Amino acid sequence: MKEVVTSAHGTGGKSSFDLVQKIFKRHLAGPLLSPDDAASFPTPLSVGGEAATGVESLLVTTDTHVVDPIIFPGGDIGKLAITGVVNDLLTRGGRPQFLSLGFVLEEGLPLSSLSQIVASLAKEMNRHEIQLLCADTKVVTAREGKAGLMIASTLFGEPINPNNPNSQVGGCSTSAVAMSGPQVGDHLILTGPLGSHGLAVLQARETLPFQSTISSDCASLFPLLAPLLYENAKINYMRDPTRGGLAGILHELALQFKISFELDESSLPAQPAVRAGLELLGLDLLEVANEGVMLLFVPEAESAAVVERLRMHPLGQAAVVVGKVRPSRPASAVQAPLVMVTALGGRRVVPWPEALNLPRIC
């Protein structure tokens, strides 16, 4: 039977991972390709000599946004196109600076909706003083008679220089934030509640009969986390659990770093309305996309101080330790790199998300 692309390939689960490995990496892998959400590359003037700008390397990330509906409680595709790449660049300790945009518009899209979305995008850019370098627009036939749009955004920035206040206001840095990657024994810290974005988009799309309207957590986490990076807080690694949710990210990292994870079910943060809505729909909190949450890997001895620091900011008031990094499991358990300690004290394997019925979510 002929294999084709399916919606499962876009969920951020195992099918997405396999698609990247078997097709994209097979043909496009190169020495600078990063397995993370952002990549570092040398500036042209730094090769073979000192960079004239004082920055030896730059950071870049790219993302394509296809959310449906394009406007939802708590945000829209324009806001998402900026907060998404700002958060991705932040995972490598990057300060956002320069942007490239690509718009694919579907015929029939109201110009008033387009104007609202572009204004929202510009507002997020201005918050971070991001400068637009270039952009392109294409128009295509609407699919299924429902006109929308897609936005591709590529963000460049320089590494944050710890303990250098000048770098916060445009100064150059030569000493970037150093993140070693997840280490065995690290605590897993979530900066906020899970599940809000995925359920908000689903409710807006399907007009679900909930008593309350769920709002997306869509937000830039730079104001929350940049101060910790400037202060050189001990953070070994960061990832934002977007498509595939927390479970999808941890399964990817287990393969990448040859480690495993243990989560504490009773510690997982979620708004009561979100938790109840997901349970009603039979959806797993660990698999739903988030757009305003970061996962931090912090040494156990430092985790309490980091959580306390996060809770001082409005975006981090629900920050909590949710688990631990464990050594890689034996070969007989290689398919179970993620285990949950349940509220009753038992243990269950958390599978890699495969096909979550939430297309066009971020």
N, C-alpha and C positions, 0 to 999 in steps of 0.2 A: 504494500500500500504506500502511495506517495506521501511523504511527510510534508507538512505545510506549517506555516506560522499560525499559532492559535492565541487566544486571549491569555492563556496560561503563560506564554512567553513574556508577557508584560507585567506580571504580578510581583516581580522581585523575588520569587521563590526559586525552587530547584530548576524548573524549566528555563527561567531567565538565565540562571548561572550556566546551565549547559549550553544554551544558545551562544552566549558570549565566548565560552571556552572552545566550542567545536567549530564555530564559524568565524566570529570576529577576531578572536585572538590567533586562530590558526593562520589567518591571512594578514593580519595587521600588527602583530606583536613586534615590538622594537625595544631598543635599549632604554628609551626614556619613558615607555609606557608604564603608568602607575597602576597598581591594583587598588588604590584608595580612591576617594571621591575627588581628590585634587592632585595635581602633579607639580613637581619642581623642575625647572629647567634653567640652564646657565644663560645669563644675558650675553649678547654677542660681544660686548666689550670686555667681558670677564674672562673669555677664553684666551689663555696664554698671557694674561696680564691682569692688573688690577682694574676693576670696573670703575669707569669714570663717574658713574652715578653713586658709587659706594655700596651698591647692592650686587652681590655675587650671583644671586639666583632670584628668579621670580617664581610665583605660583600661578597656576591656571586651573580652572575647572569649567566644564561645559555640561549643560543639561537641556533637555527638551520637555516642554510642559504641554500636556494634552488632557487637562482636567475637564470633566463634564458633570454638571453645568459649569460654564466659564465664570459665573458669578455665584457665590455661595455664602452662607452666613460665616462671617469672620474673615472673608477675603475674596479674591478673584484671581484669575490666571495671570494678570499683570503683576499683582503683589507677589504671587507665588514664584514668578519667573525671576524675581530679584532675591527674595528671602531664601529660595532654594539654593542658588549659587553662592550667596554670602555665607550660608551655613556650611556648604561643602568646602569652600575655601578655608573657612575657620577650622575645619578638622585637621588641616595642616598648619595651623597657626598663621593664617594669612589675613592681611588687612586689605579690604576691597578698594580698588582704584579705578580700573578701566574696563569697559564693557563693549561687547559686540552682540547685536541682536538680529534674529531672523524671525519674521512673521509669516505664517501661512494662513491666509484668510479664506473662509469658505463663502461662496456666493450666497447672498441673502442675509448676511450678518448685518444687523442694524448699525448704522454709523454712530448712533448715540451710545450703544453698548461698547463699540470699539473705542470711542472717545473716553468713556468711563474707565475702561481697562488701561488704556495708555496713560491716563492721568494718575491712576493708582500705581502703575509701574514707575512713573516719574517721581512720585512722592517718595517711594522707597529708595530710589536712586539718590534723591536729594538728602535724605536722612543720613546717608553714608558718604555724601560728597563724591559719588561715583560719576566718572565722566564717560560719556558715550563716544566711542571711537568710530564705529561704523554700524550700518544696519541694512537689511534688505527685506523686501515684501513680495510675496507671491500670492496669487488668487487661484483657488481651485474649486471644482464643483463640490457642492455640499453633499455629504454622505447621508443617506437615509432621510433626506429632506430636512435635516436639522442643521442649521448653519452655526458654525462655531469658529474657533481659531486655535492655532498652535503657535507656541513661542519657543524658539531656541535661544538660549543665552550663554555666552562665554565670558567669564569674569577673570581678569588678571589682577594681581596684587603683589605686594612685597611681604616678606616674612616679618612678623612682629619681633621687635628686638626687646627682650626682657630688660627691665630696669633702665630703659632709655625713654624718658617721657617725651623727648622730642619726636620720637617715631610715631606718637599718637597724633601729631598734628602735621605730618608730612615730612618729617626728618627721615634720612636714610639709615638703614641698619646694616650691619655687617655680621651680627650674631643673631641667628634665628632661634626661635623656640625649638628646643630639642625634645622630640617624642620618640621613645625607644620602641614603641609597640606594646601590646598587652603582655604583661608578665604574670607568671604563675603566682597566685596569692593576691593579685590586685582585686580591689573591690570594684564592682560595677555600680556606677551612680547614674541614675536618670535625673535630668534636670526638671522634669515635669510630668504630668499625667499622660497616659497612653490613650490612643484610640480616637481622640476628638476629631481629627481631620477626616479620617476615613468615614466615620459615621456621619459627620456633618455633610459631606459630599453625597453620600448615599441617601440621606434623608432628603436633601434638596432635589436629587435626581428622581427619586421614587415617590416623593410626597408621603412618607411613612406616617402612620397615625400615632405619633408620639405626643405626649402631653406637653412636652417642652421642646423648644428648638435648640438643637445642638450646634454650637459654634466651633468652627475650625480653630486649631491652635496655631495656624500659619503665622510665623513671626521670625524676624531676624534675631539670632541669638548672640550677635556680636556684642551688643551692650552688656549682656550677662557674662560672657566668657572672656572677652578681651581683657578686662581688668585682671583676671586671674593669670592670664598669659603674660601680661606686662609685669606682674609681680613675681613671675617665674614660679608659680604654684606647681607642685609636683603632679603633673598629669602625664601619664605614659602614652595615652592614645585617646582619640575621640572619633566617634562616628554618629551620624544622625540616622535613626531608624525610620526611613521613609518607606518606599515600596517593599513589601515583604515583612514590614514591621520589625519588632525586636527579634523575633525568632529567625527571620531571614538573614538579618545582619550577623547574628551570632553563629549561625551555621557557616556562613561565608568565612568569617574570621577563624573559626575552628580549623578549616582547611588551609587557610592562608598562613596561619601561625603555628599550626600543629599543637593546638591546645583544646581544652574543653571548658564547659561552663556549668555552673550550678546556680539556679535562680530560686529565690524565696517567694513563693506564691503570695503569702500574706503581706509582703512588702510592696508588691506591684501597685503603682499609683494609677488611679483612674477616677474621673468624676462619677458620682453615683448614677447620674442619668445616662452616661456613656456606658458604664458597666451593665446597667439594666437593659439598655437598648441592644447591645451586642449579644447578651444572653438570650433576649427575645428572638433575635434573628439567627441564633446559632453560630455566631462568628466568634473567633478566638481573639482575645485582646492582644495577644502576642503577634498576631499576623496582620493587624490593621495598620495602615500607613499613618505616619505622624509628620507634621511639618513645623513643629515648634519645640522639639525635644532633642536633646543631645545625650548620648551615652558616653560617659567618661570612664576611663580605666585608671584607677588611682591606687597607689600602695596603701595597704591596710592601715599603716601607722598615720597616714595623712588624710584618710577619707573623712573622718569626722570634721576636721578643720575645713576641708573643701565644701562639704555639705553645708556647714554653718555659713560659710562665705556666700554660697549660692543663694541661700534662703534670705539673704539681706536684699536681694533684688526682686522686683515684682515677677519677673519671668522665672525665678528659681525658688519660689516659696514652697513648692511641693517636692523639692529635691530630696532624694532618698537613696540609700544603698539597697540594691535589689538582688545582689548575688556576688559570686566570686569566680575568678579564673582558676581552673584546675589543670593539672597536667594532662597531656594527651592520653586518651583511654587506650587500653590494649586492643590488639587487632580484632579480637572477637567482639568488641563493642564499638568498632570504628563508625558504625551507622548511628551511634547514639552520643554525639558530642555535646548535647544539651539536655540537662536533667532538671526537673522542677521538684523542689521540696514542697509538698502540698501543705495546705493549712492544717491538715490532720496529722502531719508528720511523716507521711509516706513519700515515696519517690516515683516519679513517672517520666518517661522519655518524652521530650517535646520534638515532634518531627519537623523536618524542613517543609515550609509551606509549599504547596504544589499548585493549586488552582483556586485562588480566592475570587469570587464573583464580583469584583469591584473594578471593572475596566475604566480607563481614562480618569485616574484618581489623582495624579500629580504630575 
